[in-house]
Amino acid sequence: MTSMLPPRAPAPATPPDATPAPAPNGVPDSAPRPAAAATAPRPAALVGRTRTAATWTAVAATVPYLGLKLLWLTGHPVGAGDTDAMDDLWLVNLLSFGMDAVAVLLALSFVRPWGRRVPAGLVAFPMWVATGLLGTILVALPLFLLSTLLLGPDQAPPGSDDGPSGWVFPVVYGGFAVQGLALITGFLLYARERWAGLLRDRIGDLPRSPTLTTQRAFACVAAPLAAGVAAARLYWACGGTTGLPLEWQEYRDRGVAVMDGVTALMAVAAGAALLLLVFRGRPGWRLRGPLAVVWTAAGSLFGWGAWQLVAFGTFTAAPDPRRAVPGLLTLVEAAQVVTGLLVLAVGAIALAERSAARAVADTAWTSAIRRSGRAADVESAQ
């Protein structure tokens, strides 16, 4: 029976130069895969590993400071020198312990899943303050070490034999330096993932929003305040003593002078960068540069001003009234806090508007896609 069937024609051979049918993504199934793509590390994986390393480095860098503060809070003044002063500094030690504990939570939020679900403000505000505090130390510490190398160590003031032990400074500030570098690195990688669009924009891309007049008004108040802070801090950094307590007039620590100089620099940078952003100067510049400057500088003014007010800025109880902190120093510290808050208000208003505009745009885009999808379904049904 099979001999009655016509012979089956052989399938035509594929010509040697025929191109295989493309896959749905436009790439032929038989197209060779580049070997380098399979072996090269993915950028996302590399960023993730870097962020994890930065996070755990920041956490580890807090251990010496937290351990030292815990000893002092529990009545073990290791390396403190003056044991009686620990009772007077109990609140300050408690606050500084809590601030470093918050830094640990911040670092963990950069790598844990809950860190992406936390409201942006709960991450941004404490990180703003931390960047200001630690960023100032990262600038001031090399300058202080350079001054020590060139000019020699400070001459200890009379009656300072009961000060902290010599190992406390390198342990504390060395830990702060490592913590600052690691925490800021982890936050930059976290922000690169969560707020990537903001970092790619240019100054000219910022919209002329309805609240731009309010933002500019806040900036025009903040900039003169920052200029006043810069003038006062620069005067004290250069050796001026007007407005300082008598004890500081008699002896000026070089580290305090360096911090005054860095604070003056931060005040100038905060005012200039803020005005550049709200008045749209240099529209071709990337937004991330001025934004990083105003973020760090304003955080420095707010963080250090608030800390100094809490630690000693409002202290007036002294055996000699001339040694009490006069009003000028407190006024400058308060001006730093107000300047930082004004910058924070401008940033919060701008970011809230930007988020609302993006949400409206995303909603409109989703609605357009749905409408086009329904139209396509109707056409296919007809």
Helices and strands as residue ranges (DSSP letters): G 2-4, H 35-39, H 43-73, H 85-88, H 90-109, H 114-117, H 120-151, H 168-194, H 196-200, G 203-205, H 212-237, H 246-250, H 254-278, H 288-308, I 309-313, G 321-323, H 327-381
